[in-house]
Amino acid sequence: MSAAARVLLTGPTGQLGRALAASVPPGIELIAPSRDELDLADPGSCHAAVARHRPGWVLNAGAYTAVDRAEAEPELALVVNAGGPGALAEAVAATGGHMLQLSTDFVFDGGQGHPYAPSQPAAPLGIYGATKAEGERRVLEALGPERACVLRTSWVYGPVGRNFCLTMLRLHRERASRRESLGVVADQVGCPTATHTLAEACWAVLQRRLGGILHWSDAGAASWYDFAVAIGELAVERRLLNQAAPVHPLTTADYPTPARRPAYSLLDCSGSRRRLGLAPVHWRAALAGVLERLASAPSDPSHP
């Protein structure tokens, strides 16, 4: 098998990493080192892993994603989200490979009120977004748009890991059993993105050898409130919940957090979808697919 078909994956135990590992296209050899071998907080281990495996692509799905905690740990967030990707890109530059860097809608401030194009400059509100924007910059500086692709996405969730969907399932169950309601922020708008559709987009980047900055999310728009209501409705339909809790809307001011969130972070994915050759999937349909997977999965006490 050629080096071009060898893909080095970071973050293999995360929610996206697991979706990527479960959907490897034929002909690709996936290398998924543990953190002991490849630690994004250790530039030396990043260089060493690339030098050892000499992959055709590095797919960097690992990141520091604790948005609020990043405000208190800016140095660690910077090391993982910018230092690690930068080191990987430098190593890839030396071995002749390519790199896909996952990024986020949080690189934008959310002030413009219409979808953000890939060409627009980053203007993050918080530490997490700022460190991800710096990671983008370092990867593209080391490799250029011919050999590096930055794929920005938004509101990622799936059937495993820690995410909004699984948290809402747990809260719906708990609150409904106590006949209590659930408050969720309704004045932040973006788009939920399922890990299985995002993984398909990632593999399309590699197979089409795309570069530059792309945007990918599921189709449509939602607030966190809309997403929470849909999770309850669709989970009841699939018998994951006996009953959904009533959801009432909150403002951002009602629910203060250490990190500021963009009020509107919808991504313009139209051009990227054409380049990727993928049809959009509406976020409610993608959510239904995730809940179907949960409903058909063996009983797992670790699920909410």
C-alpha positions in Angstrom: 0.0 0.0 0.0 1.3 3.4 -0.9 2.0 6.2 1.6 -0.7 8.2 -0.1 -3.2 5.7 1.2 -1.9 5.9 4.7 -3.8 8.2 7.0 -2.6 9.2 10.5 -5.5 10.1 12.7 -5.3 12.2 15.8 -8.0 12.1 18.5 -9.1 8.5 17.6 -11.1 8.1 20.8 -13.1 11.3 20.5 -16.6 11.4 19.0 -15.4 12.4 15.5 -12.4 10.1 15.6 -14.6 7.2 16.3 -16.9 8.1 13.5 -14.0 8.4 11.1 -12.6 5.0 12.2 -16.0 3.4 11.6 -16.2 4.8 8.0 -12.8 4.3 6.5 -13.1 4.1 2.7 -11.7 1.0 1.0 -8.0 1.2 0.2 -7.0 3.4 3.1 -4.8 2.3 5.9 -5.8 4.1 9.1 -3.1 4.7 11.7 -4.6 5.8 15.0 -1.9 6.2 17.6 -2.7 6.5 21.3 -1.9 9.7 23.2 1.2 8.0 24.5 2.6 8.0 21.0 1.1 11.2 19.6 0.2 13.9 22.2 -1.0 17.2 20.6 0.4 19.0 23.7 3.9 17.7 22.9 5.3 19.0 19.6 8.1 16.5 19.8 5.8 13.6 19.8 3.9 15.1 16.8 7.1 15.4 14.8 8.1 11.8 15.8 4.8 10.2 14.9 4.8 11.7 11.4 8.4 10.8 10.8 7.7 7.3 12.0 4.6 6.6 9.9 5.2 8.9 7.0 1.5 9.2 6.1 0.1 10.5 2.9 -2.4 12.5 5.0 -2.6 13.6 8.6 -6.2 14.0 9.7 -6.2 16.1 12.8 -9.5 15.4 14.6 -8.0 16.0 18.1 -8.4 19.3 19.9 -8.9 21.0 23.2 -12.7 21.6 23.0 -13.6 22.7 26.5 -14.8 26.1 25.4 -15.4 27.5 28.9 -12.5 25.9 30.6 -10.2 27.4 27.9 -10.8 30.8 29.4 -8.9 29.6 32.5 -6.4 27.4 30.7 -5.3 29.6 27.7 -1.8 28.2 27.6 -2.9 24.6 27.4 -5.6 25.4 24.8 -3.0 27.2 22.7 -0.5 24.4 22.9 -3.1 21.7 21.9 -5.1 23.7 19.3 -2.2 25.6 17.7 1.1 24.2 18.8 0.2 20.6 18.0 -1.3 21.3 14.5 1.7 23.5 13.7 4.1 20.8 14.7 2.2 18.2 12.6 2.2 20.5 9.6 5.9 21.2 9.9 6.6 17.4 10.0 4.2 16.8 7.1 6.1 19.5 5.1 9.3 17.5 5.6 7.8 14.2 4.6 5.9 15.4 1.6 2.3 14.6 2.8 -0.9 16.5 3.1 -3.0 17.5 6.2 -6.6 18.0 7.1 -7.2 20.3 10.0 -10.6 20.4 11.7 -11.7 23.8 12.9 -14.8 25.6 14.2 -17.4 28.2 13.7 -16.1 29.8 16.9 -13.4 31.5 14.9 -16.1 34.1 14.0 -17.7 36.7 16.3 -21.3 36.1 15.1 -22.0 39.7 14.5 -22.9 39.8 10.8 -26.3 38.0 10.8 -25.8 36.0 7.7 -23.7 32.8 6.9 -19.9 33.1 7.1 -18.0 32.4 3.9 -14.7 30.4 4.0 -12.9 33.5 2.7 -13.9 35.8 5.6 -11.3 36.7 8.2 -11.5 35.1 11.6 -12.6 37.3 14.5 -13.0 35.0 17.6 -14.6 36.1 20.8 -12.9 33.7 23.2 -9.8 31.7 23.9 -11.1 28.5 22.2 -11.9 30.2 19.0 -8.7 32.2 19.0 -6.5 29.1 19.5 -8.3 27.3 16.7 -7.9 30.2 14.4 -4.2 30.2 15.2 -4.0 26.5 14.5 -5.5 27.2 11.1 -2.9 29.9 10.4 0.0 27.7 11.4 -1.1 24.7 9.3 -1.7 26.8 6.2 1.5 28.7 6.7 3.6 25.5 6.9 1.9 23.7 4.0 0.0 26.2 1.9 -3.4 25.6 0.4 -2.1 23.0 -2.1 -1.2 20.6 0.7 -3.4 21.6 3.6 -7.1 21.8 4.0 -8.9 23.5 6.9 -12.4 22.2 7.4 -14.6 24.4 9.7 -17.7 22.9 11.2 -20.2 23.6 13.9 -22.1 22.2 16.9 -20.7 18.6 16.5 -22.5 15.7 18.2 -22.9 12.0 17.8 -23.9 8.8 19.6 -20.8 8.6 21.7 -18.7 11.0 23.8 -19.7 14.2 25.5 -22.0 16.4 23.5 -25.2 18.5 23.6 -27.4 15.7 22.2 -26.4 13.2 24.8 -26.6 15.8 27.6 -30.1 16.8 26.5 -31.3 13.2 26.4 -30.2 12.8 30.0 -31.7 16.0 31.1 -35.0 15.3 29.3 -35.2 12.0 31.1 -34.4 13.4 34.5 -36.6 16.5 34.3 -39.6 14.6 32.8 -39.4 12.1 35.6 -39.6 15.0 38.1 -42.2 16.9 36.0 -39.8 19.8 35.7 -39.0 21.9 32.6 -35.7 22.5 30.9 -34.2 25.9 30.0 -32.1 26.2 26.9 -30.6 29.3 25.2 -32.6 30.5 22.2 -30.7 33.5 21.0 -27.6 31.7 19.6 -28.1 30.4 16.1 -25.9 28.0 14.1 -26.3 24.4 12.8 -25.9 21.1 14.5 -23.6 18.7 12.7 -23.7 14.9 13.2 -20.4 13.1 13.4 -21.4 10.6 10.6 -22.0 13.3 8.1 -18.9 15.2 9.1 -16.8 12.0 8.8 -18.1 11.6 5.2 -17.0 15.2 4.4 -13.5 14.5 5.9 -13.0 11.4 3.8 -14.2 13.3 0.7 -11.5 16.0 1.3 -8.8 13.2 1.3 -10.2 11.4 -1.7 -10.5 14.5 -3.8 -7.2 15.9 -2.4 -8.8 19.3 -1.6 -6.9 22.2 -0.1 -7.6 25.7 1.3 -10.5 26.5 3.7 -13.8 24.7 3.5 -17.0 24.9 5.5 -19.1 21.9 6.4 -22.2 21.6 8.6 -25.5 19.9 8.1 -28.2 21.9 6.4 -30.7 24.4 7.9 -30.3 26.6 11.0 -31.3 26.2 14.6 -30.9 27.7 18.0 -29.8 25.5 20.9 -33.5 25.7 22.1 -34.6 24.4 18.7 -32.1 21.6 18.9 -33.1 20.6 22.5 -36.8 20.5 21.5 -36.1 18.3 18.5 -34.0 15.9 20.5 -36.9 15.4 22.9 -39.5 15.0 20.1 -37.4 12.6 18.0 -36.2 10.6 21.0 -39.8 10.0 22.1 -40.7 8.8 18.6 -37.8 6.3 18.8 -38.6 5.2 22.3 -35.4 6.5 23.7 -37.5 8.6 26.1 -40.9 7.8 27.5 -41.6 11.5 27.7 -39.7 14.7 26.8 -39.5 17.5 29.4 -41.0 20.8 28.5 -38.3 23.2 27.1 -38.5 26.9 27.7 -36.2 29.5 25.9 -33.5 31.4 27.7 -31.4 34.4 26.6 -27.7 34.3 26.7 -27.9 36.8 29.6 -30.1 34.3 31.5 -27.4 31.7 31.2 -24.0 33.4 31.6 -20.8 31.3 30.8 -17.1 32.1 31.1 -16.6 32.2 27.3 -18.7 34.4 25.0 -20.4 32.5 22.2 -21.2 34.0 18.8 -24.9 34.9 18.5 -24.9 33.8 14.9 -22.3 31.3 13.5 -24.0 29.7 10.5 -21.4 28.6 8.0 -21.9 29.1 4.2 -21.2 25.6 2.9 -22.6 26.0 -0.6 -19.2 26.2 -2.4 -17.6 23.6 -0.2 -20.5 21.1 -0.8 -19.9 21.4 -4.6 -16.1 20.8 -4.1 -16.8 17.9 -1.9 -19.4 16.4 -4.2 -21.8 15.8 -1.2 -25.5 16.6 -1.0 -26.6 18.5 2.2 -28.5 16.6 4.9 -30.9 18.7 7.0 -29.9 18.7 10.7 -33.2 17.2 11.8 -32.7 14.2 9.4 -29.1 13.8 10.6 -30.3 14.0 14.3 -32.9 11.3 13.5 -30.1 9.1 12.2 -28.0 9.6 15.3 -31.0 8.7 17.5 -31.7 5.7 15.4 -28.2 4.5 16.1 -28.7 5.0 19.8 -32.0 3.2 19.7 -30.5 0.2 17.9 -27.4 0.0 20.0 -27.0 -2.6 22.7 -27.9 -1.3 26.2 -25.0 0.6 27.6 -25.1 1.9 31.2 -22.7 4.7 30.3 -25.3 6.3 28.0 -27.3 9.1 29.6 
